[in-house]
Amino acid sequence: MTEPTVLALHTSSVTAAEVFAFIEEMGLVEKLRRANSVVIKPNLAAGNRFAWQSGVVVSPHMLKALIQAVREINATAKIWIAESDSSGGCLASDKFEFQGYPDLVRSFDPQVQLLDLSRDTMTHVPLESRIVKPMLLSQRLHECDLLVSLSKIKTHRLAGFSGALKNHFGLLPDGDKQKYHPFLSEVITDLIQAKPAEMYILDGNPAMEGPGPVHGIARSISTVLVAADPVAIDTVAAGLIGIPAKRIPHLAYAASQGLGCGDPDRIRIVGDLVSCRPKFRFISFGEKCLIAGGLGLLRTSWLLNKVGALLSSGGEPRRVAKELWFATRSRIWHKS
């Protein structure tokens, strides 16, 4: 198997020329040149109330540099800046407005537009997901020629780490994403299979430590990572801030499903990767235990619902029993 490559740049601010160089090194110039539509998915979770300096959301400067680089290669492709609703009534449109994205896209040609993933025409993705039924995605997202994921390097109270894989969670059009948290590993893996990105960018200007991904502490590490393998880039980023990849459930699960390389010894790093000193701070052991217990109860509740469905199914006990068997075999209530 070919060793995956992660490009590393030690900088506090990325220019369009540097993003162009990333695209060249990844061999995406010709594919981008032929593309009719490109979707850029920035991490905007809680973006309706947190500015980019907090480390919660991506920098508009980083996004602008990415758009400029894409435009230099392809001046006619449609470029969509995409985001969906989040839990707690956090609308995609409110995130765009708070971050100043309407003005940002107006500074470019009319081919650069905002895409509300929760209100676009939906298309059914023929993927057998055990959790998300049916699997629906934005039609423009599903049909785009090239997807770029632009996200942050952050700690995460529930998942341990938030990076490229976690940003894919934001492709779900459903605003009530909290109900999927007990099954984060499976849902993220399904979404990667349904619509993988050709390019994953992780920005650490600033990153976040402590009780992330929203209420942590901003900390700049002057690091930008780029890769085509979401598991590899998250493995490198997590190791950079002090978390072994095997301790991040959704990262370990994605690697086990063949979606990328989770072995840091097999990942080739090109560029300057400066180690973080001191390593990042995380939540306390006690809070970890409370969160694990809460997620366990939610997963148990899901299992009890399946058992209840089995007992009350009447004419179709075999179908429900089959689903319960698949769930048991996958042990999905033990993933997060």
GUKOLBA-285961 format. One record per residue: residue number from 0; residue in one letter; x, y, z of N, C-alpha, C, CB in turn. Coordinates in steps of 0.001 Angstrom, whole numbers, plus 500000, padded with zeros to 6 digits. Glycine has a CB too. Example, Ala and Ser with C-alpha at 12.3 -4.5 7.8 and 13.67 -1.06 7.14 Angstrom:
// GUKOLBA-285961
0,a,513190,494310,507800,512300,495500,507800,513200,496700,507800,511308,495527,509046
1,s,512850,497750,507080,513670,498940,507140,512900,500030,507870,514084,499402,505725
***
This chain:
// GUKOLBA-285961
0,m,500852,498796,500000,500000,500000,500000,500886,501252,500000,499037,500007,501243
1,t,500538,502243,499174,501295,503485,499095,501165,504273,500390,500821,504329,497909
2,e,502281,504810,500853,502233,505609,502064,501490,506910,501800,503650,505892,502586
3,p,500508,507261,502640,499814,508534,502463,500734,509684,502820,498539,508585,503317
4,t,500502,510820,502193,501329,512003,502420,500511,513101,503081,501931,512509,501098
5,v,501096,513728,504082,500512,514905,504714,501474,516063,504525,500215,514658,506231
6,l,501003,517134,503903,501808,518329,503699,501686,519221,504927,501370,519088,502416
7,a,502813,519727,505400,502822,520561,506605,503508,521892,506301,503539,519832,507781
8,l,502874,522963,506772,503430,524299,506584,503425,525012,507931,502622,525108,505512
9,h,504602,525480,508349,504703,526208,509613,504538,527695,509312,506073,525921,510336
10,t,503354,528206,509561,503046,529603,509250,501867,530061,510091,502741,529784,507743
11,s,501766,531352,510292,500629,531900,511031,499570,532465,510096,501098,532981,511990
12,s,499877,532528,508795,498923,533054,507821,499238,532485,506446,498956,534603,507791
13,v,498245,531877,505826,498448,531218,504535,498036,532147,503392,497648,529898,504467
14,t,498855,532202,502362,498566,533010,501191,497946,532151,500094,499839,533696,500683
15,a,497356,532810,499103,496779,532099,497959,497863,531325,497208,496070,533089,497007
16,a,499068,531889,497123,500172,531212,496437,500543,529914,497147,501399,532136,496352
17,e,500500,529919,498474,500821,528707,499231,499734,527648,499062,501004,529038,500718
18,v,498474,528083,499019,497386,527128,498765,497513,526554,497354,495998,527809,498948
19,f,497875,527391,496403,498103,526928,495024,499189,525851,495009,498508,528118,494098
20,a,500249,526072,495782,501335,525089,495850,500851,523780,496456,502508,525642,496666
21,f,499966,523863,497451,499376,522656,498030,498629,521862,496955,498421,523021,499192
22,i,497824,522571,496189,497021,521918,495144,497921,521251,494112,496091,522939,494453
23,e,499005,521939,493748,499966,521363,492802,500623,520104,493361,501038,522392,492446
24,e,501066,520176,494616,501756,519032,495225,500842,517823,495359,502302,519413,496593
25,m,499539,518067,495481,498594,516966,495601,498143,516428,494245,497393,517410,496396
26,g,498607,517057,493171,498268,516591,491832,496824,516832,491448,498563,515146,491719
27,l,496241,517909,491964,494828,518185,491715,494588,519284,490680,494161,518564,493000
28,v,495664,519820,490106,495494,520959,489190,494629,520586,487994,496859,521464,488705
29,e,494935,519467,487339,494174,519099,486142,492718,518774,486472,494827,517902,485453
30,k,492477,518067,487563,491096,517758,487948,490339,519029,488260,491063,516815,489158
31,l,490996,519960,488923,490355,521231,489249,490110,522053,487991,491212,522025,490240
32,r,491026,521965,487052,490886,522721,485800,489687,522220,484992,492176,522614,484956
33,r,489379,520934,485102,488252,520351,484356,486928,520463,485104,488534,518894,484052
34,a,486959,520877,486360,485755,520879,487197,484767,521964,486780,486135,521068,488658
35,n,483491,521593,486799,482428,522582,486579,481923,523173,487881,481271,521952,485826
36,s,482055,522407,488967,481601,522901,490267,482507,522383,491376,480143,522482,490531
37,v,482788,523261,492328,483634,522944,493481,482883,523354,494741,485028,523668,493391
38,v,482837,522469,495724,482237,522793,497012,483338,522879,498051,481169,521739,497419
39,i,483362,523980,498787,484278,524150,499914,483458,524094,501187,485080,525494,499815
40,k,483784,523160,502063,483045,523000,503324,483914,523500,504486,482631,521499,503547
41,p,483719,524762,504918,484458,525240,506088,483791,524763,507371,484555,526778,506079
42,n,484577,524628,508422,484036,524277,509738,483431,525540,510346,485148,523667,510678
43,l,482097,525565,510438,481396,526728,510984,480481,526348,512137,480590,527414,509895
44,a,480767,525246,512829,479947,524855,513977,479945,525989,515000,480474,523531,514619
45,a,478737,526382,515452,478560,527511,516379,479040,528819,515766,479310,527249,517686
46,g,479088,528849,514447,479565,530034,513753,478608,531200,513765,479874,529694,512367
47,n,477427,531013,514369,476480,532122,514477,476765,532997,515697,475054,531589,514546
48,r,477764,532618,516524,478043,533417,517718,479524,533476,518099,477264,532870,518870
49,f,480387,532781,517369,481822,532816,517686,482618,533297,516481,482320,531420,518131
50,a,483489,534277,516713,484356,534787,515656,485527,533828,515442,484869,536208,516005
51,w,486187,533969,514310,487264,533031,513958,488440,533121,514925,487751,533297,512538
52,q,488643,534282,515557,489768,534421,516491,489632,533512,517705,489889,535861,516950
53,s,488416,533023,517968,488182,532136,519109,488731,530736,518876,486702,532055,519407
54,g,489031,530403,517623,489473,529053,517290,488330,528104,517014,490310,528507,518394
55,v,487098,528573,517136,485924,527724,516926,485701,527466,515446,484678,528367,517541
56,v,485854,528498,514623,485561,528389,513192,486791,528779,512373,484352,529281,512809
57,v,486747,528464,511088,487881,528757,510214,487989,530256,509944,487749,527991,508891
58,s,489174,530670,509631,489427,532076,509339,488910,532442,507953,490923,532386,509445
59,p,488234,533589,507813,487813,534034,506479,489001,534319,505569,486947,535279,506592
60,h,490147,534651,506163,491349,534896,505364,491832,533600,504715,492466,535507,506238
61,m,491749,532501,505481,492127,531194,504948,491177,530794,503827,492126,530127,506064
62,l,489883,531013,504046,488889,530690,503028,489109,531526,501771,487472,530914,503571
63,k,489396,532808,501945,489614,533690,500800,490834,533247,500000,489784,535143,501265
64,a,491898,532844,500684,493104,532371,499992,492804,531113,499194,494239,532100,500997
65,l,491967,530249,499743,491592,529014,499046,490776,529332,497790,490788,528084,499986
66,i,489815,530232,497912,489002,530609,496750,489877,531235,495667,487880,531589,497163
67,q,490802,532106,496073,491688,532753,495108,492548,531733,494366,492581,533773,495811
68,a,493032,530728,495083,493862,529698,494454,493048,528885,493455,494472,528772,495518
69,v,491816,528537,493848,490941,527793,492937,490629,528630,491706,489635,527381,493648
70,r,490358,529907,491915,490048,530805,490805,491231,530966,489850,489628,532166,491339
71,e,492443,530929,490366,493618,531064,489504,493748,529867,488561,494891,531208,490355
72,i,493312,528703,489032,493382,527492,488218,492186,527379,487292,493469,526260,489105
73,n,491004,527736,487796,489766,527604,487022,488916,528852,487254,488977,526304,487422
74,a,488850,529706,486249,488174,530995,486388,486676,530917,486126,488790,531993,485452
75,t,486179,529743,485703,484773,529666,485314,483937,528695,486158,484685,529267,483880
76,a,484575,527850,486940,483828,526862,487723,482950,527547,488769,484794,525876,488406
77,k,481821,526916,489057,480964,527377,490136,481605,526948,491455,479506,526808,489993
78,i,481753,527901,492371,482321,527597,493682,481248,527823,494742,483585,528473,493969
79,w,480942,526772,495489,479940,526847,496550,480648,526810,497902,478906,525682,496432
80,i,480328,527768,498778,480800,527747,500163,479646,527166,500980,481233,529206,500682
81,a,479832,525966,501522,478703,525181,502026,478740,524992,503537,478677,523834,501355
82,e,477552,525038,504128,477389,524716,505542,475940,524305,505786,477787,525926,506447
83,s,475719,523546,506864,474377,523087,507229,473984,523642,508593,474310,521544,507237
84,d,472732,523407,508972,472260,523783,510306,472927,522910,511361,470720,523661,510399
85,s,472957,523410,512596,473497,522644,513722,472450,522540,514812,474787,523296,514272
86,s,472751,521720,515815,471833,521548,516940,471618,522877,517663,472373,520487,517921
87,g,470468,522969,518315,470148,524185,519052,469615,525305,518193,471343,524660,519766
88,g,469119,524980,516992,468540,526007,516119,469564,526907,515477,467584,526843,516886
89,c,470782,526424,515331,471846,527213,514704,471753,527060,513188,473254,526771,515221
90,l,471188,528047,512518,470928,527969,511081,472190,528280,510267,469801,528935,510694
91,a,472308,527614,509137,473436,527869,508242,473460,529330,507811,473365,526954,507010
92,s,472297,529885,507519,472220,531279,507067,472724,532242,508146,470774,531636,506680
93,d,472435,531934,509420,472913,532785,510517,474435,532696,510652,472238,532380,511847
94,k,474980,531513,510418,476439,531360,510467,477094,532191,509366,476839,529869,510325
95,f,476554,532073,508158,477098,532841,507034,477088,534336,507353,476292,532564,505745
96,e,475962,534810,507891,475799,536234,508162,476779,536702,509233,474363,536534,508594
97,f,476888,535932,510313,477750,536326,511430,479214,536358,510995,477568,535361,512618
98,q,479615,535440,510136,481008,535373,509689,481332,536349,508559,481325,533974,509241
99,g,480318,537050,508064,480549,538020,506992,480737,537392,505625,481744,538843,507314
100,y,480211,536182,505450,480391,535478,504179,479637,536110,503002,479951,534053,504337
101,p,478458,536723,503211,477815,537372,502057,478716,538425,501408,476500,538022,502488
102,d,479392,539230,502237,480316,540230,501694,481543,539562,501066,480754,541209,502800
103,l,481978,538460,501680,483145,537753,501150,482885,537238,499742,483527,536592,502069
104,v,481744,536576,499539,481475,536027,498205,481214,537142,497199,480274,535068,498249
105,r,480659,538261,497651,480415,539382,496727,481715,540014,496245,479548,540446,497403
106,s,482803,539788,496991,484097,540338,496574,484689,539548,495406,485079,540341,497753
107,f,484083,538401,495103,484500,537601,493952,483463,537737,492834,484685,536106,494352
108,d,483624,536953,491775,482667,536989,490671,481388,536261,491073,483275,536357,489393
109,p,480306,536429,490302,479015,535827,490661,479018,534305,490710,477978,536270,489692
110,q,480058,533668,490191,480135,532212,490227,480468,531671,491621,481172,531733,489235
111,v,480869,532552,492529,481133,532146,493918,479889,532447,494737,482392,532885,494512
112,q,479287,531402,495301,478013,531542,496006,478014,530741,497307,476854,531089,495107
113,l,477054,531057,498178,476855,530308,499419,475873,529170,499167,476339,531238,500557
114,l,476080,528043,499848,475221,526874,499686,474730,526410,501057,475977,525728,498954
115,d,473434,526497,501266,472797,526027,502494,472496,524541,502330,471489,526840,502811
116,l,473285,523693,502969,473154,522246,502800,471859,521700,503407,474345,521546,503425
117,s,471228,522479,504271,469981,522031,504896,468745,522433,504097,469879,522590,506298
118,r,468917,523322,503096,467761,523794,502339,467915,523628,500832,467510,525235,502654
119,d,468985,523050,500411,469150,522727,498996,468223,521565,498638,470635,522374,498673
120,t,467996,521345,497360,467289,520139,496920,468079,518923,497367,467086,520130,495371
121,m,467395,517952,497963,468077,516775,498504,468076,515629,497498,467414,516328,499810
122,t,469117,514816,497592,469191,513617,496773,469468,512425,497682,470287,513752,495674
123,h,468875,511285,497325,469057,510077,498120,470352,509388,497719,467858,509120,497951
124,v,471215,509124,498694,472483,508444,498433,472294,506953,498687,473632,509023,499325
125,p,472535,506106,497680,472331,504662,497840,473412,504022,498700,472295,503985,496480
126,l,473382,504352,499980,474369,503819,500923,473633,503165,502076,475326,504937,501439
127,e,474028,501948,502425,473376,501220,503510,473916,501691,504856,473583,499700,503349
128,s,473301,502742,505376,473682,503244,506692,472758,502636,507744,473624,504798,506734
129,r,473322,502186,508858,472529,501617,509942,471938,502694,510833,473373,500674,510770
130,i,472455,503910,510723,472033,504980,511622,471210,506038,510888,473250,505628,512278
131,v,471723,506546,509777,471057,507625,509038,470190,507009,507946,472099,508621,508424
132,k,468895,507024,508152,467950,506435,507199,466793,507403,506953,467415,505070,507721
133,p,466609,507801,505700,467467,507565,504529,468683,508489,504552,466669,507772,503223
134,m,469686,508143,503775,470869,508989,503655,470601,510037,502584,472141,508146,503310
135,l,470336,511266,503037,470041,512373,502132,471160,513409,502206,468674,513020,502478
136,l,471574,513914,501054,472575,514972,500980,472113,516037,499997,473954,514403,500562
137,s,472659,517219,500154,472413,518294,499201,472763,517833,497789,473223,519551,499575
138,q,471892,518124,496844,472128,517685,495464,473368,518352,494880,470904,517992,494586
139,r,473551,519649,495138,474730,520336,494610,476012,519763,495210,474642,521842,494894
140,l,475968,519428,496483,477115,518795,497121,477394,517433,496502,476882,518654,498627
141,h,476365,516618,496372,476530,515257,495878,477034,515228,494439,475219,514507,495980
142,e,476637,516214,493646,476981,516219,492230,478216,517052,491892,475823,516723,491446
143,c,478827,517696,492880,479976,518558,492578,481156,517708,492099,480380,519394,493828
144,d,482032,518335,491333,483182,517627,490770,484330,517499,491756,483662,518330,489530
145,l,484377,518393,492736,485485,518371,493677,485036,518991,494997,486715,519122,493103
146,l,485316,518292,496103,484968,518766,497446,486246,519037,498224,484077,517729,498195
147,v,486302,520213,498852,487436,520589,499693,486922,520805,501113,488151,521876,499146
148,s,487536,520123,502064,487177,520272,503480,488190,521189,504150,487124,518883,504201
149,l,487684,522260,504760,488530,523254,505425,488120,523326,506892,488411,524662,504737
150,s,488955,522796,507773,488542,522695,509171,489664,523078,510126,488069,521286,509474
151,k,489360,522968,511423,490252,523407,512483,490890,522225,513209,489497,524278,513470
152,i,491948,522504,513936,492562,521544,514846,492058,521882,516244,494145,521584,514768
153,k,491167,521025,516765,490530,521343,518047,490374,520095,518914,489159,521994,517815
154,t,490386,520306,520213,489952,519262,521128,488426,519199,521076,490466,519530,522589
155,h,487873,518066,521507,486420,517886,521457,485989,517088,522686,485980,517163,520133
156,r,485084,517667,523473,484679,517034,524729,484100,515641,524519,483664,517900,525440
157,l,483321,515464,523461,482674,514172,523225,483546,513234,522401,481345,514376,522526
158,a,484154,513759,521349,484883,512913,520401,486376,512838,520687,484672,513420,519002
159,g,486887,513698,521557,488310,513724,521845,489079,514685,520958,488878,512355,521701
160,f,488760,514656,519661,489482,515483,518695,488543,515854,517557,490739,514743,518152
161,s,488680,517072,517074,487873,517537,515943,488808,518013,514846,486894,518676,516371
162,g,488657,517390,513675,489510,517757,512549,488810,517502,511237,490821,516991,512595
163,a,489497,516847,510311,488955,516608,508972,487743,515683,509006,490028,516016,508071
164,l,487843,514572,509743,486720,513630,509803,485495,514284,510434,487114,512372,510595
165,k,485688,514983,511523,484563,515592,512232,483892,516667,511372,485036,516198,513567
166,n,484656,517361,510538,484066,518377,509666,483076,517760,508689,485157,519120,508902
167,h,483291,516479,508336,482362,515792,507431,480985,515608,508064,482929,514432,507028
168,f,480943,515581,509386,479674,515479,510101,478752,516637,509704,479910,515473,511632
169,g,479354,517774,509367,478583,518951,508974,477937,518848,507606,479456,520142,509001
170,l,478191,517764,506863,477518,517577,505578,476073,517120,505757,478279,516564,504730
171,l,475763,516584,506940,474387,516142,507192,473444,517336,507141,474276,515426,508564
172,p,472378,517256,506366,471446,518382,506306,470593,518528,507561,470550,518230,505113
173,d,470446,517449,508321,469626,517453,509524,470196,518421,510555,469528,516040,510114
174,g,469369,519362,511031,469818,520317,512034,469950,519710,513416,468877,521473,512089
175,d,469219,518647,513676,469271,517993,514985,470370,516936,514990,467902,517354,515340
176,k,471611,517403,514927,472740,516473,514837,473085,515831,516176,473954,517191,514297
177,q,472613,516419,517260,472957,515912,518585,472523,514459,518770,472321,516782,519657
178,k,471428,514072,518122,470932,512703,518286,471890,511666,517695,469561,512564,517634
179,y,472811,512119,516834,473770,511198,516222,475078,511083,517001,474066,511640,514814
180,h,475251,511895,518045,476517,511885,518787,476871,510524,519380,476459,512900,519890
181,p,475906,509735,519887,476288,508411,520388,476818,507478,519302,475108,507767,521060
182,f,476560,507817,518032,476963,506962,516913,477844,507727,515937,475730,506407,516187
183,l,478664,508621,516497,479469,509514,515671,480389,508746,514726,480290,510437,516552
184,s,480986,507671,515216,481930,506910,514390,481270,506402,513124,482506,505738,515177
185,e,480101,505786,513278,479403,505204,512133,478907,506280,511170,478229,504352,512609
186,v,478361,507372,511720,477795,508421,510867,478894,509102,510059,477035,509461,511714
187,i,480011,509431,510707,481114,510058,509984,481638,509135,508892,482244,510431,510949
188,t,481801,507864,509216,482285,506892,508223,481319,506783,507048,482480,505509,508871
189,d,480026,506764,507331,479033,506723,506254,479149,507945,505351,477619,506634,506835
190,l,479330,509123,505962,479395,510357,505184,480661,510422,504333,479329,511564,506109
191,i,481777,509922,504871,483012,509876,504084,482821,508970,502876,484199,509382,504947
192,q,482148,507837,503078,481893,506918,501966,480914,507524,500965,481349,505583,502491
193,a,479929,508277,501475,478920,508865,500595,479496,509992,499743,477748,509386,501415
194,k,480371,510816,500335,480941,511945,499593,482307,512309,500172,479988,513171,499638
195,p,483347,511618,499741,484696,511956,500227,485173,513270,499611,485698,510819,499897
196,a,486070,513932,500292,486689,515144,499750,487980,514773,499042,486959,516185,500872
197,e,488336,515556,498053,489609,515348,497356,490762,516015,498096,489528,515887,495926
198,m,490431,516981,498949,491474,517740,499637,490976,518130,501021,491880,519002,498821
199,y,491783,517789,502032,491457,518126,503415,492506,519097,503940,491385,516848,504309
200,i,492043,520218,504494,492942,521234,505045,492618,521421,506524,492813,522590,504269
201,l,493637,521344,507367,493478,521602,508798,494289,522841,509169,493927,520368,509648
202,d,493616,523790,509807,494241,525065,510145,494405,525183,511664,493402,526247,509593
203,g,495601,525513,512095,495861,525703,513518,496139,527145,513883,497014,524857,513940
204,n,495520,528072,513151,495740,529503,513385,494438,530251,513696,496410,530130,512167
205,p,493929,530190,514921,494457,529385,516021,493805,528010,516068,494249,530104,517350
206,a,494401,527119,516863,493778,525841,517191,493003,526028,518502,494856,524685,517314
207,m,492555,524924,519110,491810,525033,520370,492179,523895,521295,490294,525038,520116
208,e,492377,524222,522588,492620,523221,523611,491563,523348,524707,494043,523369,524198
209,g,491560,522372,525621,490582,522405,526703,489252,521798,526283,490371,523830,527174
210,p,488139,522316,526829,486813,521730,526557,486242,522160,525210,485841,522116,527659
211,g,486948,521829,524123,486451,522157,522785,485276,521273,522422,487563,522010,521740
212,p,484646,521494,521291,485098,522299,520161,484606,523739,520152,484677,521651,518913
213,v,483864,524125,521204,483281,525470,521223,483782,526287,522404,481762,525385,521266
214,h,483829,525679,523580,484129,526430,524793,485562,526244,525283,483179,526029,525876
215,g,486445,525857,524361,487841,525702,524725,488595,527017,524666,488500,524694,523827
216,i,489908,526920,524687,490782,528096,524706,491582,528140,523408,491736,528071,525945
217,a,491535,529276,522735,492276,529428,521480,493783,529394,521755,491882,530753,520765
218,r,494485,528668,520901,495939,528569,521028,496549,528401,519641,496343,527384,521958
219,s,497300,529363,519209,497903,529297,517881,499097,528365,517893,498322,530692,517402
220,i,499145,527483,516898,500290,526580,516756,500994,526803,515423,499840,525115,516877
221,s,500563,527840,514684,501216,528228,513424,501462,527037,512517,502532,528927,513708
222,t,500421,526207,512369,500542,524990,511569,499333,524836,510656,500690,523755,512477
223,v,499603,524498,509403,498553,524152,508444,498932,522802,507841,498384,525266,507323
224,l,497957,521882,507822,498170,520551,507265,497237,520333,506085,497950,519463,508337
225,v,497710,519594,505080,496909,519313,503884,497142,517863,503480,497273,520289,502708
226,a,496066,517165,503100,496201,515767,502663,494966,515349,501881,496415,514822,503878
227,a,495089,514208,501203,493942,513602,500529,493328,512510,501395,494356,513029,499165
228,d,494023,512100,502448,493587,511031,503339,493112,511650,504652,494735,510002,503588
229,p,491800,511614,504943,491293,512256,506157,491754,511582,507438,489800,512282,506128
230,v,491958,510263,507391,492431,509545,508579,493887,509912,508867,492286,508010,508389
231,a,494694,509974,507819,496111,510306,507989,496299,511720,508515,496851,510146,506670
232,i,495556,512673,507971,495746,514065,508403,495279,514247,509843,494984,515034,507471
233,d,494192,513571,510241,493740,513651,511628,494705,512944,512566,492347,513052,511767
234,t,495311,511845,512093,496294,511123,512903,497494,512014,513201,496750,509837,512186
235,v,497980,512720,512179,499120,513620,512360,498750,514791,513263,499617,514137,511003
236,a,497583,515393,513031,497164,516556,513818,496931,516185,515281,495891,517166,513226
237,a,496285,515037,515512,496030,514597,516883,497340,514322,517616,495145,513340,516889
238,g,498274,513664,516939,499576,513408,517544,500328,514695,517845,500407,512531,516637
239,l,500146,515688,516980,500811,516975,517153,500416,517639,518466,500486,517896,515988
240,i,499128,517516,518841,498655,518181,520062,498642,517242,521272,497258,518741,519837
241,g,499042,515971,521067,499222,515089,522208,498195,514003,522402,499256,515880,523393
242,i,497442,513634,521342,496458,512552,521465,496829,511418,520511,495016,513071,521166
243,p,497102,510216,521017,497317,509073,520120,496047,508771,519332,497758,507826,520920
244,a,496200,508501,518047,495037,508274,517179,494144,507154,517684,495492,507957,515773
245,k,494742,506126,518279,493952,504977,518732,493011,505322,519870,494865,503862,519163
246,r,493204,506491,520501,492328,506910,521596,491156,507759,521118,493122,507681,522623
247,i,491090,508005,519820,489974,508785,519258,489043,507813,518563,490477,509901,518258
248,p,487889,507500,519152,487034,506425,518634,486675,506556,517160,485780,506369,519426
249,h,486244,507750,516725,485807,507858,515326,486985,507758,514367,485065,509177,515098
250,l,488171,508156,514811,489367,508062,513972,489818,506603,513852,490508,508934,514552
251,a,489841,505907,514988,490217,504492,514965,489216,503672,514156,490316,503942,516395
252,y,487928,504020,514266,486900,503280,513539,487026,503508,512031,485500,503693,514024
253,a,487247,504751,511622,487402,505051,510192,488601,504304,509611,487566,506572,509971
254,a,489682,504222,510387,490864,503478,509924,490538,501993,509794,492056,503681,510894
255,s,489764,501456,510749,489410,500030,510712,488513,499696,509531,488721,499626,512006
256,q,487793,500701,509030,486910,500501,507883,487602,500765,506548,485702,501394,508007
257,g,488899,500978,506589,489673,501145,505361,489563,502509,504712,489260,500131,504388
258,l,489204,503545,505495,489031,504872,504918,490302,505714,504956,487933,505595,505638
259,g,491390,505133,505456,492639,505865,505487,493621,505202,506422,492405,507303,505902
260,c,494780,505833,506556,495873,505276,507358,495909,505922,508735,497224,505471,506646
261,g,495776,505091,509772,495833,505583,511141,497133,505238,511846,494685,505035,511922
262,d,498112,504746,511105,499404,504378,511670,500393,505507,511410,499918,503038,511070
263,p,500774,506264,512441,501678,507407,512214,503022,507025,511620,501910,508127,513502
264,d,503452,505783,511827,504746,505343,511290,504702,505136,509782,505182,504055,511968
265,r,503496,505046,509202,503365,504819,507763,502962,506080,507008,502350,503728,507503
266,i,502877,507191,507701,502454,508446,507067,503685,509297,506756,501462,509229,507985
267,r,503798,509689,505506,504935,510520,505075,504569,511989,505253,505324,510224,503583
268,i,505394,512724,505966,505154,514147,506204,506126,514955,505357,505307,514503,507717
269,v,505590,515845,504550,506394,516713,503687,506253,518141,504181,505957,516595,502189
270,g,507378,518769,504527,507331,520142,505013,507790,520237,506452,505932,520700,504880
271,d,507413,521343,507094,507857,521621,508463,506731,521351,509444,508344,523077,508598
272,l,506910,520314,510258,505943,519990,511305,506621,520234,512644,505430,518506,511185
273,v,506277,521350,513274,506906,521749,514535,506084,521229,515697,507056,523286,514623
274,s,506703,520458,516578,506003,519851,517707,505474,520909,518663,506926,518893,518449
275,c,504288,520674,519221,503668,521599,520173,504277,521402,521554,502132,521393,520225
276,r,504740,522481,522148,505245,522455,523517,504674,523649,524278,506805,522475,523539
277,p,503976,523418,525405,503590,522100,525935,502453,521491,525113,503166,522218,527416
278,k,502175,520197,525348,501058,519561,524666,499749,520205,525114,501041,518041,524941
279,f,498703,519978,524339,497418,520612,524617,496802,520102,525916,496458,520376,523464
280,r,496035,520977,526558,495252,520590,527727,493915,520016,527273,495037,521798,528675
281,f,493389,519074,528060,492114,518447,527738,491188,518529,528940,492315,516979,527306
282,i,490005,517967,528810,489071,517952,529929,489577,516991,531006,487650,517546,529455
283,s,489028,517112,532210,489480,516283,533323,489037,514830,533148,488951,516839,534646
284,f,489706,513936,533876,489346,512522,533838,487914,512312,534314,490313,511701,534696
285,g,487505,513049,535344,486144,512928,535856,485101,513302,534817,485972,513793,537079
286,e,485362,514392,534078,484409,514801,533041,484377,513784,531906,484772,516194,532493
287,k,485532,513198,531582,485561,512144,530570,484655,510982,530966,486996,511646,530357
288,c,484734,510595,532245,483918,509484,532734,482431,509817,532648,484298,509137,534178
289,l,482071,511042,533032,480664,511453,532966,480151,511430,531532,480485,512855,533562
290,i,480958,511934,530604,480551,511963,529197,480415,510551,528651,481560,512760,528356
291,a,481393,509689,528969,481338,508300,528496,480095,507610,529037,482606,507523,528918
292,g,479779,507867,530318,478580,507276,530897,477313,507767,530224,478518,507572,532371
293,g,477261,509074,529928,476087,509637,529258,475896,509068,527870,476201,511140,529176
294,l,476983,508969,527114,476881,508390,525773,476494,506920,525843,478206,508548,525018
295,g,476994,506229,526863,476634,504823,527033,475151,504646,527272,477409,504216,528178
296,l,474570,505529,528084,473128,505464,528340,472339,505728,527058,472726,506478,529431
297,l,472800,506694,526268,472113,506996,525013,472188,505820,524053,472711,508242,524360
298,r,473338,505155,524007,473468,503996,523131,472594,502846,523628,474938,503551,523042
299,t,472526,502687,524963,471668,501646,525527,470212,501925,525192,471856,501550,527051
300,s,469824,503200,525261,468457,503574,524918,468150,503186,523483,468236,505078,525123
301,w,469116,503402,522597,468913,503021,521195,468707,501518,521077,470110,503462,520331
302,l,469502,500746,521826,469380,499297,521788,468021,498850,522326,470509,498647,522591
303,l,467577,499488,523415,466272,499124,523983,465144,499424,522996,466031,499880,525306
304,n,465292,500498,522241,464294,500794,521205,464240,499688,520168,464603,502131,520526
305,k,465409,499162,519791,465449,498063,518834,464765,496818,519401,466898,497743,518451
306,v,465042,496535,520677,464412,495373,521314,462896,495566,521379,464989,495147,522737
307,g,462467,496802,521721,461035,497089,521758,460383,496911,520405,460796,498492,522254
308,a,461086,497353,519360,460568,497180,518008,460442,495707,517658,461466,497885,516997
309,l,461401,494913,518115,461362,493473,517859,460127,492841,518515,462652,492797,518383
310,l,459878,493227,519752,458762,492625,520494,457398,493064,519957,458866,492983,521970
311,s,457332,494266,519402,456040,494799,518954,455872,494794,517444,455867,496198,519459
312,s,456786,494125,516728,456768,494209,515267,455621,493448,514629,458057,493698,514719
313,g,455038,492510,515339,453891,491789,514793,454265,490932,513610,452813,492752,514392
314,g,453966,491424,512407,454137,490596,511216,455549,490539,510673,453247,491083,510158
315,e,456478,491385,511172,457811,491400,510577,458919,491229,511617,458019,492693,509820
316,p,458829,490231,512449,459892,490068,513463,461241,489736,512852,459512,488981,514446
317,r,461240,489062,511695,462519,488679,511095,463329,489890,510664,462288,487769,509905
318,r,462628,490878,510092,463330,492072,509621,463976,492816,510785,462365,493002,508869
319,v,463213,492995,511879,463756,493724,513020,464850,492907,513701,462641,494066,514024
320,a,464652,491594,513771,465669,490731,514366,466968,490807,513570,465170,489278,514435
321,k,466833,490900,512237,468018,491009,511389,468770,492314,511678,467622,490936,509898
322,e,468033,493417,511810,468650,494705,512118,469341,494666,513478,467600,495825,512089
323,l,468671,494038,514446,469247,493936,515774,470531,493115,515735,468242,493316,516749
324,w,470523,492060,514927,471714,491228,514795,472872,492020,514198,471415,490002,513933
325,f,472599,492812,513133,473646,493623,512526,474192,494639,513529,473112,494339,511277
326,a,473277,495230,514314,473708,496210,515313,474581,495553,516372,472492,496880,515972
327,t,474187,494366,516799,474955,493643,517806,476326,493266,517263,474199,492389,518263
328,r,476343,492779,516026,477610,492374,515415,478574,493543,515289,477363,491761,514046
329,s,478041,494717,514951,478880,495899,514778,479186,496571,516112,478204,496891,513842
330,r,478422,496209,517150,478557,496805,518478,478504,498318,518389,479863,496360,519142
331,i,477540,498857,517644,477574,500287,517385,477262,501121,518621,476607,500625,516293
332,w,476677,500518,519663,476463,501328,520863,477736,501449,521694,475347,500728,521710
333,h,478824,500818,521248,480106,500988,521927,481008,501954,521181,480801,499648,522083
334,k,480503,502524,520081,481311,503490,519329,480825,504895,519661,481229,503222,517787
335,s,481666,505886,519442,481235,507250,519665,481967,508181,518711,481475,507667,521123
***
